[in-house]
Amino acid sequence: MPFAVYLLGLAVFAQGTSEFMLSGLLPGIAEDLNVSIPAAGLLTSAFAAGMVVGAPLMAVLSLRWSRRFALLAFLVVFLLAHVVGAVTTGYGVLLLSRAVAALANAGFLAVALATAISLAPPDAKGRATSVLLGGVTAACVAGVPGGALLGELWGWRSAFWAVALALVPAIVAVLRSVPAEAPGGGTRGAGHASARGEFRALRRPRLLVLLLLGALVNGATFCAFTYLAPLLTGVTGIGTAWMPGMLALFGLGSFAGVTLSGRFADRRPVPLLVCGGVALVAGWAVFALTAGTPVVAVALVFVQGLLSFAVGSTLISQVLYAATGAPTLAGGFATAALNVGATFGPWLGGLTLGSGYGFRSPLWVSAALVGLSLAVAGAARLALANTGTPAADQVESGLHPGAQ
């Protein structure tokens, strides 16, 4: 794998840390800016909404530029948004800076996915995807406890400064390591034609199914992850002092999952998706039933993190295989789909909690969402078989030669 792909993973880590660290900073932000905790929580919602809307829009915009310029532009905007957030005394400005940072993050991830797969060997899209998503999972491990620690020692603004500083070596790395005109990079004059061509390549039904599956699986992941702390403290009986460690354990499982996906997603994606999906449904159900048993609950925190990100990462790589004619927009829509899941999954879990079903209920929602994804995948496969789609078209639509 080219070294530049790992450097892109480093940049993804720095940006992902910004997204995950906020959960440990909300009390300090609320007190400093004189707003309520729910109002401070909207900073997270603004970021998620910016990712959903920004991923396809920024991907289209980036088609006018070379990939190196696009990556640098998004990183610089992300850095400046954090500088503004670190110095502002107004809640409205901070909210706006989070939305701008999300737009930049979404655009960077879309272009980074396209760049990584263009630099990697043609049959290694899964490995390239796992390297980038490894940055996200590493941020999950370090972001929450790291941000909370900085906030406790020097205030919430120090965490924003830390992210800005971490982006400096990432900018230098992209400038020095990513080719000035990566294969398939857009130019200003060809932007509109490239956009039309990529949109045409996105109209395959199999690609839409893969995006839906990604949203459902990621919805299940974040439904459970969002309410993991109250589940472990209120049902399992683990002390609050252990929560950073439990969240980090889930992150370690996630990192192991994307590593596993990198090894098998290119050669055996279908067995990984089917077996991983079935295991995910069973795991969330067992977690819900045994949440009162600490040993089992702790083990499942790691296992479910592993399975969730192994399946999710493989789905993203399959999106990229299915849309070889639209690598940038495919990355943008994949990013949007994952963030749609990250938005509606916790919302569904919150509905069950608000209805009085207890802290185990989000786990049952997660099991149902993954079960629904398996049903959708099965129905789509039957529909494709009934239409008599030629084998070559199946390969072109997402079942690449290794998908057996």
Backbone hydrogen bonds, N-H to C=O, Kabsch-Sander energy under -0.5 kcal/mol:
donor,donor_aa,acceptor,acceptor_aa,energy
5,V,2,P,-1.2
6,Y,2,P,-0.8
7,L,3,F,-1.7
8,L,4,A,-2.0
9,G,5,V,-1.7
10,L,6,Y,-1.6
11,A,7,L,-1.8
12,V,8,L,-2.2
13,F,9,G,-2.1
14,A,10,L,-1.9
15,Q,11,A,-2.0
16,G,12,V,-2.9
17,T,13,F,-2.2
18,S,14,A,-1.0
19,E,15,Q,-1.2
20,F,16,G,-2.2
21,M,17,T,-2.4
22,L,18,S,-0.6
23,S,20,F,-0.9
24,G,21,M,-1.4
25,L,22,L,-1.7
26,L,22,L,-1.0
29,I,25,L,-2.3
30,A,26,L,-2.9
31,E,27,P,-2.2
32,D,28,G,-2.4
33,L,29,I,-2.6
34,N,30,A,-0.6
35,V,30,A,-2.2
40,A,36,S,-2.3
41,G,37,I,-2.4
42,L,38,P,-0.9
42,L,39,A,-0.8
43,L,40,A,-1.7
44,T,41,G,-1.1
45,S,41,G,-1.3
46,A,42,L,-2.9
47,F,43,L,-1.5
48,A,44,T,-2.4
49,A,45,S,-2.9
50,G,46,A,-2.2
51,M,47,F,-2.0
52,V,48,A,-2.2
53,V,49,A,-2.6
54,G,50,G,-2.5
55,A,51,M,-1.8
57,L,53,V,-1.2
58,M,54,G,-3.4
59,A,55,A,-1.6
60,V,56,P,-2.1
61,L,57,L,-2.3
62,S,58,M,-2.4
63,L,59,A,-0.7
63,L,60,V,-1.0
64,R,61,L,-1.6
65,W,62,S,-1.8
70,A,66,S,-2.4
71,L,67,R,-2.7
72,L,68,R,-2.4
73,A,69,F,-2.8
74,F,70,A,-2.5
75,L,71,L,-2.1
76,V,72,L,-2.5
77,V,73,A,-2.3
78,F,74,F,-2.3
79,L,75,L,-2.5
80,L,76,V,-2.7
81,A,77,V,-2.4
82,H,78,F,-1.4
83,V,79,L,-1.9
84,V,80,L,-2.6
85,G,81,A,-2.1
86,A,82,H,-2.1
87,V,83,V,-1.4
88,T,84,V,-1.8
94,L,90,G,-1.9
95,L,91,Y,-2.7
96,L,92,G,-2.3
97,S,93,V,-2.5
98,R,94,L,-1.9
99,A,95,L,-1.7
100,V,96,L,-2.4
101,A,97,S,-2.5
102,A,98,R,-2.1
103,L,99,A,-2.0
104,A,100,V,-2.3
105,N,101,A,-2.6
106,A,102,A,-2.9
107,G,103,L,-2.3
108,F,104,A,-2.6
109,L,105,N,-2.6
110,A,106,A,-2.1
111,V,107,G,-2.3
112,A,108,F,-3.2
113,L,109,L,-2.4
114,A,110,A,-1.8
115,T,111,V,-2.8
116,A,112,A,-3.0
117,I,113,L,-2.2
118,S,114,A,-1.4
119,L,115,T,-1.9
120,A,116,A,-1.9
124,A,121,P,-2.0
128,A,124,A,-2.2
129,T,125,K,-2.5
130,S,126,G,-2.2
131,V,127,R,-1.7
132,L,128,A,-1.7
133,L,129,T,-2.7
134,G,130,S,-1.6
135,G,131,V,-0.9
135,G,132,L,-0.9
136,V,132,L,-0.9
137,T,133,L,-2.4
138,A,134,G,-2.4
139,A,135,G,-1.7
140,C,136,V,-1.8
141,V,137,T,-1.9
142,A,138,A,-2.4
143,G,139,A,-3.8
144,V,140,C,-0.6
146,G,142,A,-2.1
147,G,143,G,-2.7
148,A,144,V,-2.3
149,L,145,P,-2.4
150,L,146,G,-2.4
151,G,147,G,-2.5
152,E,148,A,-2.1
153,L,149,L,-2.2
154,W,150,L,-3.1
155,G,150,L,-0.5
155,G,151,G,-1.3
158,S,155,G,-1.2
159,A,155,G,-0.6
159,A,156,W,-0.8
160,F,156,W,-1.0
161,W,157,R,-2.2
162,A,158,S,-2.2
163,V,159,A,-1.9
164,A,160,F,-2.1
165,L,161,W,-2.5
166,A,162,A,-2.3
167,L,163,V,-1.3
168,V,164,A,-0.6
168,V,165,L,-1.0
170,A,166,A,-0.8
171,I,167,L,-2.5
172,V,168,V,-2.2
173,A,169,P,-2.5
174,V,170,A,-2.4
175,L,171,I,-2.4
176,R,172,V,-2.0
177,S,173,A,-2.3
178,V,174,V,-1.8
182,A,179,P,-0.7
185,G,182,A,-2.7
186,G,65,W,-1.0
191,G,188,R,-0.8
194,S,190,A,-2.5
195,A,191,G,-2.4
196,R,192,H,-2.4
197,G,193,A,-2.4
198,E,194,S,-2.7
199,F,195,A,-2.6
200,R,196,R,-2.1
201,A,197,G,-1.6
202,L,198,E,-0.8
202,L,199,F,-0.8
203,R,200,R,-1.2
208,L,204,R,-1.6
209,V,205,P,-2.2
210,L,206,R,-2.3
211,L,207,L,-2.2
212,L,208,L,-2.1
213,L,209,V,-2.7
214,G,210,L,-2.3
215,A,211,L,-2.1
216,L,212,L,-2.3
217,V,213,L,-2.6
218,N,214,G,-2.4
219,G,215,A,-2.2
220,A,216,L,-2.1
221,T,217,V,-2.1
222,F,218,N,-2.5
223,C,219,G,-1.8
224,A,220,A,-1.8
225,F,221,T,-2.4
226,T,222,F,-2.0
227,Y,223,C,-0.9
228,L,225,F,-1.3
231,L,227,Y,-1.5
232,L,228,L,-2.7
233,T,229,A,-2.3
234,G,230,P,-2.6
235,V,231,L,-2.4
236,T,231,L,-1.8
237,G,232,L,-0.9
238,I,232,L,-2.7
242,W,239,G,-1.6
243,M,240,T,-1.6
246,M,242,W,-2.1
247,L,243,M,-2.8
248,A,244,P,-2.2
249,L,245,G,-2.0
250,F,246,M,-2.0
251,G,247,L,-1.9
252,L,248,A,-2.5
253,G,249,L,-2.2
254,S,250,F,-2.2
255,F,251,G,-2.4
256,A,252,L,-2.3
257,G,253,G,-2.0
258,V,254,S,-2.3
259,T,255,F,-1.8
260,L,256,A,-2.3
261,S,257,G,-2.5
262,G,258,V,-2.1
263,R,259,T,-1.1
263,R,260,L,-0.5
264,F,260,L,-1.5
265,A,261,S,-3.2
268,R,264,F,-3.2
272,L,268,R,-1.6
273,L,269,P,-2.8
274,V,270,V,-2.9
275,C,271,P,-2.5
276,G,272,L,-2.1
277,G,273,L,-2.4
278,V,274,V,-2.4
279,A,275,C,-2.4
280,L,276,G,-2.1
281,V,277,G,-2.2
282,A,278,V,-2.3
283,G,279,A,-2.8
284,W,280,L,-2.7
285,A,281,V,-2.0
286,V,282,A,-2.8
287,F,283,G,-2.5
288,A,284,W,-2.2
289,L,285,A,-2.0
290,T,286,V,-2.3
291,A,287,F,-0.5
293,T,290,T,-2.4
297,A,293,T,-2.6
298,V,294,P,-2.7
299,A,295,V,-1.9
300,L,296,V,-2.4
301,V,297,A,-1.7
302,F,298,V,-1.3
303,V,299,A,-2.4
304,Q,300,L,-2.8
305,G,301,V,-1.3
306,L,302,F,-2.2
307,L,303,V,-2.7
308,S,304,Q,-2.5
309,F,305,G,-1.9
310,A,306,L,-2.0
311,V,307,L,-2.4
312,G,308,S,-2.4
313,S,309,F,-2.3
314,T,310,A,-1.6
315,L,311,V,-2.1
316,I,312,G,-1.8
317,S,313,S,-2.1
318,Q,314,T,-2.1
319,V,315,L,-1.9
320,L,316,I,-2.0
321,Y,317,S,-2.0
322,A,318,Q,-2.3
323,A,319,V,-1.1
324,T,321,Y,-0.7
326,A,323,A,-1.9
330,A,326,A,-2.5
331,G,327,P,-1.7
332,G,328,T,-2.0
333,F,329,L,-3.0
334,A,330,A,-2.5
335,T,331,G,-2.2
336,A,332,G,-2.3
337,A,333,F,-2.7
338,L,334,A,-2.3
339,N,335,T,-1.9
340,V,336,A,-2.2
341,G,337,A,-2.1
342,A,338,L,-2.1
343,T,339,N,-1.0
343,T,340,V,-0.6
344,F,340,V,-2.7
345,G,341,G,-2.3
347,W,343,T,-1.1
348,L,344,F,-2.5
349,G,345,G,-2.3
350,G,346,P,-2.6
351,L,347,W,-1.8
352,T,348,L,-1.8
353,L,349,G,-2.0
354,G,350,G,-2.9
355,S,351,L,-1.4
356,G,353,L,-1.7
357,Y,352,T,-2.1
361,S,358,G,-1.2
363,L,360,R,-1.1
364,W,360,R,-1.2
365,V,361,S,-2.1
366,S,362,P,-2.4
367,A,363,L,-2.3
368,A,364,W,-2.2
369,L,365,V,-2.5
370,V,366,S,-2.2
371,G,367,A,-2.3
372,L,368,A,-2.5
373,S,369,L,-1.9
374,L,370,V,-2.0
375,A,371,G,-2.0
376,V,372,L,-2.7
377,A,373,S,-2.4
378,G,374,L,-2.4
379,A,375,A,-2.6
380,A,376,V,-2.5
381,R,377,A,-2.1
382,L,378,G,-2.1
383,A,379,A,-2.4
384,L,380,A,-2.3
385,A,381,R,-2.1
386,N,382,L,-2.4
387,T,383,A,-1.4
388,G,385,A,-0.9
389,T,384,L,-1.5
394,Q,390,P,-1.8
395,V,391,A,-2.2
396,E,392,A,-2.3
397,S,393,D,-2.0
398,G,394,Q,-0.5
398,G,395,V,-1.1
399,L,394,Q,-2.5
400,H,398,G,-1.5
403,A,400,H,-3.0
404,Q,267,R,-0.5
404,Q,402,G,-2.0
